[in-house]
Amino acid sequence: MDRDFTRWAEGEYVHFDRCPFTLPEDAPTGIYQILVVGLDVNGEPLPAVDGAGNAFPDNMIPVGQVVVT
């Protein structure tokens, strides 16, 4: 995704449909949660809250799961 988040307007939704990642060949089987963290220009985590205003632990937003078999 090519996007300068310093120009991200409050309330604007930004969508991207690809975020490839590689798991190690020897990754243990199981269900893994996928989390994302937004970073500011200094690499510091941005605050992340749910729809009710509750903070996500460590500003990590759960976005899905992957199953390793």
Secondary structure, DSSP 8 states (H G I E B T S, - for coil): ----GGG--TT-------------TT--SEEEEEEE--B-TTS-B---B-TTS-B-GGG-EEEEEEEE-
